[in-house]
Amino acid sequence: MSRPDQPVDVAIIGAGPAGLTAAYLLTKAGYSVTVIEKDPAQVGGISRTVEHEGFRFDIGGHRFFSKSREVVDLWNEILPHDFIERPRMSRIYYQGKFYSYPLRAFEALRNLGLLRSALCMASYLRAKLRPIRQVKSFEDWVVNQFGRKLYSIFFKTYTEKVWGMPCDEMSADWAAQRIKGLSLGAAVLDGLRRSLGLNRKPNDGMGAKTLLEHFRYPRLGPGMMWDAARDHVLAGGNRVLMGHALNRMARDQVTGRWRVVASTKAGETITISAAHVISSAPMRELAGRIHPVPKTLGNALALNYRDFLTVALMIRSEDLFPDNWIYIHDPRVKVGRVQNFRSWSPEMVPDPDIACVGLEYFCFEGDGLWSASDADLIALATREMELMGLVSADQVVGGAVVRQEKAYPVYDETYAANVEAIRAELDEAYPTLHLIGRNGMHRYNNQDHAMMTAMLTVRNIQAGRKIYDIWAVNEDAEYHEAGREGAFSGPDLTAGERAALASTRAVPAPVRAA
């Protein structure tokens, strides 16, 4: 059954951080807005919080920090009373021992033992004396910086799990951005500063992620932020239609308005008339739903994504470790990272006698991991926790699986040209169609960057013309969210806006692409 809907100023596709930021600000400014979200129950996208029998799971782990004061102020405005301060701790797990992250040289060498430490230092010296001259890959670059032995322990296994490609096929350019500023010398100095109690300052949510000893976090998980944003939109008289997926959209050549058709799994459809459309939907999906079909549809279909799933285990035990998460550098297991949800917020774990951890697996939609049943995935996670010596199988009293499709846009050898071709056609043909956010722009950005793309898009709509170019992003921003200012078009762009736009994270491209 199909039904028309009342006209609105803006239709928004997707109720993730970018889409809901746009909806919140437009509602606040008095615009009529309808948001469509294909998830039947939850807003927040990859930043949602999933609940299972009272236990709450953060999909990927979201520390709330930004170099942009505008973003921090918006977080505080949407969720003024529910941030808590949490200690930051992340470590690397390797062969039964924990290593600080970022690495501390003294600790790492002590944990590795005398013989292995000597081999690491010998490998490091060899790399400095006889470096690889033609550096082509991630592997080449890291071996030159740290030696082959340290590379194999602390870089190879985890990196290949996350990205699903061998390190000798990843570009060296990405390695230089990913590990910029990290060296054995820097690690030694950092260890000395920490031992002397330095590097400590109050946290207002704007520090660099890797330098924070504490971070802010919504007490019931990041989904709390986006539930609150949705509630503000609804309270302002606008709508968020859950369980409605984009079916097709077309722009009337006479009126210039959009007809956006969304449908439910039950087959019900709704047609929304809107002056503007803001889309945070994956670019590949959006292009296939525009009519007439864009000439660059083939470019869109060539875009690829890395997917992600979390297996949450409820374990009858005290907390297994104090970390927010640990990186698993054990080649015997498939898991890449393990979160401890109570360390994010005690309120996410309702039973004091039950520890709740989330094992994170990186995969491609349709592969063996993604297609496995929930029961098989829970059994796999239990076996791997036992194999690593972190828990006994008989301690596991429950489990749940959360799948997140299109978690990471893939930067292959053709993605940049494909994205530019799609963007050029859509910009010229549809000036009232605005692409925002990670998947909307096919950019592996941070939460604060996704929000800033929405904030600047709203300002463009209010101005009636494009005064900010949200694509003018500093792609050479340092990893770990340090960022630096770049050149952005548009008048009066503040330092905070530049900082947020400069937070785009690097993603590995194949050697042949570089």
N, C-alpha and C positions, 0 to 999 in steps of 0.2 A: 504494500500500500504506500502510495506517495502523497505527500502533502506539502503545500507551500508554507513558507514561514514569513514572519514580518520582516521588512527590510531593516538592515543594520548598517552602521557606518563601517564596521570592520568585522570580517570573519577571520578567525584564527584557527589554524590547523595544528593541533598538538598542544597538550597541556603539561609540557615539561617546564623547566626553569625559564627558557626563553619565551615560550608561548604565554605562560602565566604572568611573567614580568610585563609583557606587552599588554595583556588583558587588564592587569591591575592598574597600570599607569593610565591606560585609555579610560577605564572606568572612573578613575580619580579625576580625570580631565573632563568628564561628562559625555563621553562618546558611548554610543550603543554598540555592544559587542556580543558576538556569539562564538564560543570556543567549541570545537569538536575534538573529541579524544577517543581513540579506538579502544583503549582499555576500558572494560566495563565497570571497574570499581575504583581504580586508583589514579590520582594525578601525580605528577612529579617526574615521569619518565625514568631515566636512569638514576635520578636523585630521589625516587620514591622510597618509602619505608614499607616493607611487607610485614604483615602480622600473621602469626600462626600459633594458635592456642595460647595467646598472651605473650609470646616471644616476638620481638621485633628485629628485623634484619635490614641493615643498610646495604644497598646494592653497590658495592665497590668501595665504600668508605669515603666520606665527604667531610673534610675539615673545613670549617668556615673561616677563610682568610681572604684578603684581597689587598692589593696595593692601591685600589681605587676607593677613596673616601665615599664617593657617590654610591657605590655598591654596598659598602658596609652600612651606610646610613639607611639604605633601602631595606636591608635585612632587619635592622633594628626597628624600622617603621612597621614592617609586616609582622614581625614576631618580637614585640618589645619586652616581654617578661619571661621568655622561656629558653633563653640561652644559658648554658652552664659552662663553667671553665673546667677543662679536662687536661690531665697530664699527657704529654705526647711521648710515645715510645714505640718505635718500630725497630725490629732487628731482623737479621738474616739467620736462617737455620741451616746448618751444614754439618752433616755427619754427627748428629747428636749434640751439637754445641750451638750457642747463640752468639752472634756478632752484632755489635752496634751498627745502626744505619743512620746517617752516613758512617762509613767505616772509620774506626779508630785504630791507627796503625799498631800501637803497642798491644792492645787487646787482641787484635787479629793474629799477630805473630805469636802471642802467648797461647792462644787457643789452638793454633795449628800445630804446636809442638816444635821442639828444637830442630828435628830433621826436616820437616816440611817447611818450616820457616826459613831454614838455610837454603833449601831448594828454591823457595820463592824469591829470596834475595839474590841468589845466583842467577835466576831467570830474569829478574828485573835488571841486574847489571848487564847481562848479555844483551837485553833489548836496548839498553842505552848505548852500549858500545857498538853493537851491530844491528841497528834498527832496520826494519823493512823499508826499503827505499821507495818503492812504488805502492803507496798506501791506497788501496781501493775499497776495502771493506771495513765493517765494524770490527771484525776480528783483527785485521791488520792494525787499526788505530789503537785499540785497547792493548794489544800485545806490545806495541811500541811504548805506550804510557806506563804499563804496569808489569810487563813480562808475561810470558805464556802461562806460567803456573798460576798466578793470581787471576789472570783472565779466565782460566778454566774453572776456578773455584767460585769466583764472585760475579762473573758476568755472563758466561756462556749459557748455562742451563736455564736460568730464569728468563733471560732475554728471548731464547728460542721458544720457551713455553708461551710467553705472552704473545709473540707476534707470528708464530707458526711458520717461521722460515729460518734456515741456517744462518748463523752469524757471519759466515764468509760470503753470504749473498746479500747482506744488508750494507747500505752505503756508509762510507766513512764520514760523509758530511753529517749524517744523523748522529754518529758517535760523538763527533766534536761538539754538537749542541747538547746531546743527552748527558754528557759527563763533563761539560765545560767547567774548568776551575778545580776539578778534583784531581789530586795527586797525592803521592805518598807524603811529600813534604807538607802539603796542606792538611792532610789527615793527622800528622804528628803535631802540628801547631794547634789544630783544633782540640786534640786530646789534652795538650798542655793547658790551653785556655779553660777547658771544662774542669780540669783537675784543680785549677786555681779559683774556680767559682765565677769565672767571667762569662760573657755571652748571655747575661741575664738582664731582661728588661720587661716592663709591663707589656701585656698583650692586649691590644685593642682590636684585634681581628685583622690588622693590616700588615703583619710581618710576613717575611718570606717563610714558606712552609717548612723548609728543612732547618731553619734557625729557631723555630718556635719550641720552647720547652713546654708550653701549654697552648691549647687552642680552644676556641669556642665551638659549641655544638648544641643543637636543639635537644632538649632533654628526652624527647621521644623519637629522635632520629630526624634526618633531613626532610623526610616527607611531611613533618609537622609544619615546616616553612611553606610548602606548596599547598597543603591543606588550608592553611591560613590565607594564602593568596587567593585561592579559589573562593573561600568564604567571603572575602572582601568583594570579589567580583559579583557574587550572587547577592550580597547585601546591597550592592549598588544598582540592582535591577537588571543586571546582565545575566547571561546563561553560560553554563558549561555542560555540554551534552556528552555524557559518558556512553561508551559502547557504540559510538558513531564513527565509522571509518570513511575517509574521503573516497567517493566513488568517481566523480568527474567534476570538472569545473570549466566554465567558458565565460568569456567577456563579451557582453553585448556591444556590437560595433556602433550602435546608435546612441545608447545611453551611457556607455562606458562602464556600466555596473557589472559585477560578477554574479554568475549563477553557480553556487556551490552546492553540489548534491552529495549528501552523506547518507550512509545506510548502516543498519544494524545487522547482526547475524541472523535475526529473525526475518529479515527481508523488508523491514520498514525503511522508508526513505524520507528525507526532508530536504527541501530546496531552500537555500538561504540566498537572499539578494544582498549584496554588499558593495560599497564603494571601493573598499580596499580589502585585499587578502594578505595576511601575514602567515607564512608557512615555516614551521620547524620540522616538517615531515622530511624523511630522507629524500634527497634530490632525485634518486633513482625512481622512487615511488611517485613523487609529484609529477615528474615529466610525463609519466605514462597516463596521467589522469587529466591533463590539460587538453581541451579540444578547441580548435583543431590540434592534432598531434604536432608537437614541435619538430622542426627539422633535425634537432640535436637529440632526439629520443635515443638513437643508437649510442651516443656519448653517455647518456644517463644510464642506460642498461649496462654499460661497461664498468660502472663504478662498483666497487666491492667493499665489504665490511668484515670486521672481525667481531665474533660474537662471544658471549660470556655467560657463565652460569655459576650460581652459588648453591652449594649443598650445606645447609645448616644442620648441625648435630647438637642435640641436647644430651649432655653428659652428666651423670651423677658423680659430681666431683667438685672440689674447690676449683677456682679458676686455674686453668692450666698454665697460664703465663700472664704477666701484667701488661703486655703490649697491646696497642690498638690493633696491630696486625704484624705478622711475621712473613718474610719472604722466604720461600722454600727453594733452596739451591741443591736439592737432592735429585739426581737424575733417575733414581729408582721409582719415583712417583710422578704422577701427572699433575697434581695440584700445584698451583703457582704461588698462592698466598693464602694465609689463614687469618681470619679476623676473630677477635675476641669481643663480642658485642657488649659485655658488661664494662669493658674498659672504655668504650665509647660513651656509654651512659648506663649507670646502674638500673635506671628505670626501664631499659629495654629487655631486661631479664627478670621476670617476676618472682622466680623461686630462688632463694639464697642457697639452696643445696644443689642447684643445677647450673653447670657451666654451659654456655651456648656459644659455639664457634661456627664460623662460616668458611668452608673450603671453596676457594675460587678457582674455576677451571676456564681456560681460554680456549676457544674452539671456533669452528666455522659451522654455520647453520646447515644441518643436514649430515654432518659427519658423525662418527661413532659416539662421541660424547654427547653431542646435542640430541641425538636421536634415542639415546638410552632411556629406559624407563626410570621413573623416580626411585623405585625400589632398588634398581641396579646401581644408580648413582649414589644412593645412601650407603649401600653395601661397599661400593668402591671407596667412598670417603672414609668409612669406618676402617677398612683394611689398611688404607694409606696412613691414617693416624696411628694405627697400631704398629705398622712397619717402621714408622719414624720414632717409635717409642714414646709418643706423646699421650697415649691413652690405651686402655685395654678394651677390646670389643664389647665385653660384657658390661662396661660402664655406660654405653650408648643406650639411651632410653627413648629416643625419638629423632625424627629428622624431617626435613622439608627441602624442596628444590625450587629455586627461582631462576628462570631463564630470561636473559636480556639480549634480544636480538639487536644487531647493528650498534654494538657498544662503541666500536672504534672504526672510523672511516679508514680504509686502506689507502696508503699512498704508494701506488704502483707506478710503473714507468709511463702510464698514459693518463693518470688521474688529473694532473694539473691542466693538461690541454683539454681534457673532457669537461672539467668544471668551468674553465674559461669560456669554452664554446657555448655551454648551456647558459651561463650567466649573460654572455653578450646577447644571445638571442632573446632571452626573457626580459632583460633590461630594456631592449629596444622595442619589443612588441607589447610589453605589459608593464608600464611604469607604475601601476598601482598594485603590483604583486611584489611582495617583499620577502626575501629569504633570510632567515635568522637561525642562530644556534648551531650546535655541532653538526647534526645531520642535515639541517636545512642548507648549510653552506659547505658541507662535506669537509669540515675542518675539526681536527682533534683539539678542541679548545677546553678551557676550564669553565666551571660553573659561572664565575664572575664575568668571563668574557662573553658567554652565551647571554647573560643578563644585559651586558652593555650593548650588544648588538640589538637587543630588543629596545633598550632605552633610547638609543639613537634613532632607531626606526620610528618610534613613537614621535620623536621630535620632528622627523621629516614629514610625517603625516600631519602633524599640527601646523607645520610651516607651509604645507601645500606644495612642497617641492623638495628635492633631494639636497639638503644642505650639508649632510654628513655622508661620507662614503664608508659604510661599515666594512667594505672589503679591503680597505687600506690598513692592513694589519701587519705588524712587524713579525714576520715569520722566523726571524733569527733570534727571537727572544730566548734568553737563557732558560734552561730547564730549571726545575725546582721553583718556578714561579718568581724568579728574581726580576726578570723583565727589564726593559729599558725603553726610553721614549723613542718614538719614530715619527715619521712625517705622515700626518693624516690630513685629508682635505676637510674643509668645513670651518666656519668661523668660530673663534672662541672655544676651541676644544681644551678642556681643563687638563691639568696634569694627571688627575685621577682617571679621567676618561682615557687618556693615552696609556696609562699604566694598565688598565683593564684590557684595552685593545692589544697591548703588547704581550698578553699572557698566553697567546696561542702556543701550544706545546708541539714539539717536533715529533714526527712519526717516521719510522724507517722506510726508506725506499730501496728497491733492489739496486745492486751494484750497476747493472746495465743502464738503469735510469739515471743514476748519478753521472 
